Amino acid sequence: WAPELTGCARDMSRFVVLLLPIALAAGMQLPRRGVLAAAVGLDLQRLAVPPAFAAPPMYDPSISVYAILQAQRTTQRLLADEDTFRTMVAIGLPTGSLQMPPQLLFSSFKKLEDTVSDPGAFMDAAIEYVEYTRDANDLVELAALDRKNGDPNDPRTAIAVQDHLDRSMVAARGAAKALDKMVPLLGPVAGPSSMK
């Protein structure tokens, strides 16, 4: 007896069965349960979890809301300690918890468009955020490359690094402003703690 697999589980079991000989030929070590499950096309995790406790559906709008709120916290943390971030990048050390605003997929914002209080303003802010974060992250990468590839004794290297860092912080501030426009529009979906 075997349960009937549907949708994604059926496709995944077929995928695993097709790739199993390739993985074994390549010398990969697979756990016996995984090999057995792949061989018979069963999803052991699905069998072990009762249906009442099954995973939530794949699309959950709160995941995108969480990503936006997390991006706001990350950006606020960065701007609160901007000097430390600049110093760490300039000398080539890891920045730890101080990170540039994360790049979020535009499709995440698009999924939320119908749930926000003002879709037009939300999408305008989303476009601004996507552009500012792309610029901020690219400019930090350029600063790191300048530092790595430039001559440490040449003052032009330090000037180039500082220029890229200055421009990246301008972009990070723009991303923060875009987030400040977006978050209040999320309304009750984001919860009262996110409202300013």
N, C-alpha and C positions, 0 to 999 in steps of 0.2 A: 504494500500500500504506500502510495506517495501522494502528498497533497498536490493539487493543481496549482501551478505557478502562473501568475498573470503579469502582464505589463513589463515593468522594469526588472522584476525578479527573474522572469522567464528569459528576457534578453541577456541579463547578466550571467545566468547559469550557462546559456549557450556560448557566451563570450569566453567564460572560464574553461568550458569543455574544449573549445577550439584552441585556446592558448596553452592548455596544460601540456601537450606534447612538446611544444616549443620551449616552454619554461624548463621542462625536465631535460630536454636536449642541451639547453644552455648551461646545465649544471646547477640550477637554482634549487635551494633546499626549501621544500614546502612541507608544512605540518601535515600529519596523516589525516586529521579531520578535514582539512582543506582539500586534500587530494580525493578523499572519499566523497565529499560533498560535490566536488567538481565532476567526478566520474559518474555519479548517478544524477547529477543535475538538481541537487537539493540546496536550498538555502537554510543551513542549520540555525542561523540566528533567527530566522523567521519562525522556524519550528519551536525554538526554545522560548519565545516570547508569546504569552497569551494575547489574543487579539485585543483585549481591553486595554493593554498597555503598549500597544504598537506605537511606532514613531509617528510624529505629527506629519501632515502632508508636506510635500516638498516646498510649496510656495507659502510663505508666512510673511505678511507685510511688516510685522514687527521686527523681523531680521534687518530689513532695510532701515527702519526707524532707528534701531539700535546702532547700526553702522554710522548713521548721521550723528547721533548723539555722542558716540565714541570719537568720531572725527572732531567734534566740537571740543571735547575734553582734551584730546591730544593737541589740538591747535592752541587752546588756552594755556596748556602746560608749557608748550614751546615758547609762546610769546611772553609768558611770565618769567622765563629764564633764558631769554634770547642771548645774553652775553656769554653764558656758559656754552650754549650750543655753538655759537660762532667760534669760540676758542677751541672747542673740541674738534670741529671740522678743520680749522686752520692748522692745528698741529697734528692732525691725522689720527686722532683717537676715536673710539666708538662713542656715539652720543647717548647710548643707553635709552632711558625712557623719553628723552627729548627727541621727538621725531617730527619731520615735516608732516603737514596734513596728508592723511592717506588718500590715495587715488581710488575713488569709488566709481563703479560703472554707471554710465548715464542711464542704463536700463533699470537700475535700482530706483533712481529718481522717477523714471517714467512709470514704474509700477505703483508708485505712491501718488501719482498725479491726481487720480480720482478721489483720493481719501483726504486730501488737504483742504483747508478752508478757502484758499485762493490759488487755484491751479496755475494761473498765468504768472503771478508773482513768484510762486514756488519754482516753476520751471526756469524762469529768468535767473533766479538765484542759483539754481542747480547748474545752469550753463556757466555762470560766473565761477562757481566753485570748481567745476571740472577744469576749466581753463587755468584758473589760478593755481590749483594743485599741480597740474601738469608742469606749469612754468616753475613753480617753487622746487619741485623735486628734480627737474632737469638742471636747474641752476646750481643746486647743491651738488649734484653729480659732477657738473663742470668744475665747481670749486675744488672738489676732491681730486679730480683729474689734473687740474692745474697744479695743485700742491704735489701730487705724486710725480708728474712728468716734468715739472719745471725745475729749474736750478735753484736750490735753497739759498744760494748766496746772491742770487739776482733779485733786486728789489721789485722788478717787474712781476715776478711770480707772486709775491705777497700782495701786490696791488691787484693783480688779476683775481686772486682768491677772494680778497675783500670785496671787490666789485661784484663778483658772482654771489657772494653771501649777502651783500646789501640788497641786490635785486631779488634774491630768493626770499628775504624777509619782507620785502614789499609785497611780493606775491602771497606769502603766508598771511599777511594782514588782510589782503583782499579776500582770501579764502575764509578767514575768520568772519569778516563782514558778511560774506555770502551765507555762511552758516547761521549767523545771528538773524538774518532775514528769513531763513528757511525754518528754523526750529519752532518759532511761535506759530507758524502756519500748519505744523503737524497736528496741533490741537490735542484732543483727548487721547489720540493714538500714542503720543509720546509720553503721556502721563504728566501729573502736576509738577514733579521734581525737575523736569526739563524746562519748564516755563520760567521766564525771567520776570 
